[in-house]
Amino acid sequence: MVIIIFVFFTSCSRKIAYEDVKKRLQDMKSYATQADIDIYGNKGVSHYKVVQYFKEPNLIRIETIVPSFLKGKILVYDGKRYTIYHPIIEQRYFLENLKDDDVFIFLGVIDKRIFLKENSIFSSKRVDGKEYITIKSELDESSAYRKYVEIYFNSVNLIPEIMTFYDEKENIRVNIVYKEFKYNPTIQEGLFKIQ
């Protein structure tokens, strides 16, 4: 009897936690964070460190910190096109679609639509002694190298801390760790323009 009651309450508390994470994601209108991005390829791991800003409906700014040859590179999406400023060549250019190297940096952006799909899977996981609530989804435009994505929310403050992309064999292809995540900060629209 005690075991049945414990299982019932544990099940109910998990369902409430999943709903809390879902609501937190639905209510996210903006965020600012530092993201450490590791991309796993055939020749090793590439490391990027960026600062991201997002504001609904689809405004994005990414400032590259590492690697050094990309330091200061800024990618902005204003809802229509991408503007990229590269300080080494002191040049600004515009793109309708991203090139491969820019897509990698763009991967760390949290697109809540991916995780709010009906077929997303919620679960609880422990990583390095921390409890997380995760949401895993299959990517709409998946490939052999990027099939699934999973986001990890800290189970205490419901802040996203990790996002991982997996290939079709469930191997990690990209891992993003978010630091100093600010949920729904006020962000001026001028930040999403490069002069």
Secondary structure, DSSP 8 states (H G I E B T S, - for coil): -HHHHHHHHHHHHHHHHHHHHHHHHHT--EEEEEEEEEEEETTEEEEEEEEEEEETTTEEEEEEEESGGGTT-EEEE-SS-EEEEETTTTEEEEESS--HHHHHHHTTS--HHHHTSTT-EEEEEEETTEEEEEEEEE-TT--SS--EEEEEEETTT--EEEEEEE-TTS-EEEEEEEEEEEES----GGGG---
